[in-house]
Amino acid sequence: MRAPAAGDQAAREILLSMENVSLSFGGVNAISDVSFDIRKGEICAIIGPNGAGKTSMLNVINGFYTPRQGRITFKGVARAKMRPYEAAERGIARTFQNVALFRGMSALDNIMAGRTLKMKRGLLWQMLRYGPAMAEEVEHRRVAEEIIDFLHIKDIRKVQVGRLPYGLQKRVELGRALAMEPELLLLDEPMAGMNLEEKEDMSRFVLDVNQHFGTTIALIEHDMGVVMDLSDRVVVLDHGVKIADGTPDEVKSDRNVIDAYLGVAH
C-alpha cells in the first residue's frame, strides 16, 4: 500500500471542495447531496459500483455538467457552474474512460494540443511561424519533449496514435493532460482495458506525476488493488450517494462499502 504522504494529511490545504452537490437527468438523480474535499498534493480515488455517479462527478468538477444544486470551491473560489474551457484555464485537466485522442495525429502533436491554452500569440503569428511565434512554439515543444521523456514514449513520438497499442494511447492521453500543467488532474479509469504489465506502468506514472510535479490527482478506478496501492484517500459512491470517505484501510473495512461494493472484506 502507498505510504502516507509527508505531513499531516488533515492539515493539508483544501484544493477542491464539493458541498451538497446534486445532479439529475430528466428526474433521475445521478448525484444526491454529495460533499467531500480533495486536498492539495493527495491522490484521491472515487470508487463505487457501475452507475454510482463517479464519471458524472468528474464531469461536474471540470464543468461539463452543471449541478442542480450545491457549491464547488476550487482554489478558494466558489462557483455554481463553470464551462470546461474555464476549468482548463484555472488548472483542471482530465483524461477519459474511452481514449479521446486525435487518432490521425502523432503522439507529439497530441501532446502539443495540450499546450494550446499556454500559447499567447495570435492566429496570424502562428500562421506566419515567425519571430515571437516561432520562439513560443520552440518553448512549447521543449515542454512536450520533456513530457515524452518522462512517460518513456520517445520511440513513438512521431507515430500516429491510431496505430499505437491501447496502453500507449492511454499514456499519450496522460501526456496531453500533463501538457496543460494542471493543479488538479482528473483520471477516469486510467487502467481500464489494460493487462497487468500496462497497469503496473500506468500506476508508476500516476505516482510519479503526483510526486515529481506535485499534481493533485482524483481518479476513478475499479481495480481495488490499484486503489489501495495509489490512494491517500478514498471516496465511495453508491447510486449517487456518498457512503464512505477515508483512508484506504478505513474504507475497505467499512461495512456499508463491503455490502454495496466490495462484497467481502478485503
N, C-alpha and C positions, 0 to 999 in steps of 0.2 A: 504494500500500500504506500501511496505517496506520503512522504514525510511532511509534517506540518511546516508551513512556511514560517520564515523567521518573523519574530514579533508576535504580539498578542493579536489573534485574529479578531477578537471583539472590538479592539481599539482601532482597527483599520478605518480609513476614510471611506464613507459610502460613495460609490461612483454612480450607481443607478438604484433608484427606489421605485418600486411598484406599489401603489396604495389603492386598495379596494377596486382593482381593475376588473371590469366585466365586459364581455364581448358576446354578441349574439348575431345569428344569421337567420332571418325570417322566423323569429320566435324561438329558435333553438339556441340554447346557451352553450357557447364554446368555452367561455371562461366566466367563472362566477365569483366575484368579490375576492380576488386573489391579491395578496400582499406579500412581498419579500424584497430583500435588498441584495445587491451584488456589490461587494467591497473591492476597493482598488487593489489590483495585484493578485486576486484569487482566481482559481478555476472553479466555477460553479456549474454543476450538472443539473439539468432539468430532465427528470425521468417520469415514466408512467406508462400504462398500457396504451395500445392504439386507441386514438380518439380521445385522449386525455386532455388535449388542448396545448400540447407542447409547441408545435410549429406555429399555431395561432399566437402563442405568447411571444415568440421571436418576431412574428410579423407585426405585433403591436409595438414591440420595443423599437424596431427600425422604421416604423411609420407606414408600413404597407397597409395595416388595418388601423382604424380609429376606434378606440374602445367606446362602448355605450356609456360607461361611467368610470370614474377613477382618475387618479393623477399619477403622472410619470415624472420623476425628477432625475435629470441627468446632469452631472457636474454642478449640482446646486441650483439648476434652472428647472422650474416646474412647467409642465405643458399638458394640455388636454389632447392635442393632436400634433403630428409632425409628419411631413412628407419624407419619403425615402431619401431624396437628394439632400434634404436638410439634415437628416440623421447622418448621412455620409459626411457632409461638411463639418458636422460637430464632433466627428470621431467615432462613429459606429460603422463597422464593416461586417459582412456576413458571407458565409458560403451556404450552399443549398443542398437539400437531401438528394435531389437529382442534379447532376453536374450541369451547370449553366455557364458554358464557355462558348467563345466564337470558334466553332469547330474547323473553319477553313483558315484560321489564322494560326501562326506559330505560337509556341509556348511563350517566347519572349514578347510577342506583340500582345498576347492576352494579359501578361503581367503589366506591360506598359499601359494597357487600358485602365488599370487601377491607379495610374498616376494622373489621370485626366483632371481631377479636382485640384491637383497641385500645380497645374500649368497655368501661368498668369498671362502669357502672351496671347493676343487675339488671333482670330482665324486668318487674317491677312498675313500676319507674321509667320504663322505656322505653314501657310501655303508657300510663302517665299523661301522658308527654311534658310534664313539669312540672319547674320548678326546676333542680336539678343535671343531670337527664337532658336537658332542653332545651339547657342550656348546653353539655353534652358533644356533643350532636348538631350544634349550630351549629359547634363547632370541627372536628368530623369533616367536615362539609360544606365548610368552608373549605379543608381539605386536599384534598378531592376536586375542588373547583373549580380549585385550583392545578394539579392533575394534568391536568385537562381543558384548561386554558390551555397547559400545557407541551406537550401532544400535539396541539394545534391542532384540537380537536374540539368547540369551544364551540357551533358551529352545530347539532350533532346531540346535544347533551347530554340533551334530553328525548325523543328518538326511540327507539322500541322497537328493540333491537339486531337482532331478527329481520328488520327491514325495511332494514337497512344493507347496503351492499356488503361483500364479503368482506374487502377491505383495511382498511376502517374497523372491522369487527368485531375483526380482529386487533389493531388499535390500542387498542380498548376493553379487550380482554383484557390487553394490556400495562399499561394504566392500572389495572386491578383488582389486578394483581400489585404495581405500584408503591405502591398504597394501603396495602399491608402494611408499607411501609418496610423492605424486605429488605436484609440484608447480602450475601446470595448470591441472584442471580436466575437461574433455570434456564429457558432458552428452547428449546423443542422445535420445530425447523423454523419459525422465525418468518416466513420469507419464502415458505413453501410455497404454491403456487397463486396467487402474485401476479404481476402484469405488471411490466414494467421500472420504470415510474414508482412503483408501490407499493413495490417492493423498495428503490428509492433513498430513499423517505420513511422506511421502516422502518429501513434501515441508519443513516440520520441520527439517528433517535430512539434506537437502541441505543447509538450513540456518545455521544449527549447524556446518556443515563441514566448511563453509565459515568463521564463527565467531570464532569457537573453535580452528581450525587448521590454520586459516588464508589462506586457499586454495583459489586461484583464480579459478573461475568457468565460463565456457562457456557452455550454454545449448541450445538445440533445444527443443521447446515446442509449441504445437498447442493450449493448453488451455490458453486463453488470461488472464483469472483471475489469473492463476499461474504466468504468465509472469509479469503482473503488480504488483503482490504482492512480488515477489522474486528479481526482477532485479534492478540493479543500472542503467543499460544502455541497450538499445535495438538496434540491427542492423536488418534491414529489407531487404530481398532479394526478387526479383520477376524476374522469368525467367533468373536467373543467374546474375542479375544486382542489385547493391545496390541502393535502392530508399529512404532510411532514416537511420539515425543514431543519437540517442539522448536518453534523459531520457524517461521513460515510458509515462509521461504526454505529452512530445513533440511528441512522435511517434504516440500515439493514436489519436492526433488531426491533424496529418499531412494528407493533402488532398490526396497525392499520395498513402499513406498507406491505407486510407479508401477506395479509389477507387479500389486498387489492391487486398486487403486482407480482411480488416475488414468489408467492405460493408456498415456499418453505423458508425456514430461517437459514440464511447463507452464512 
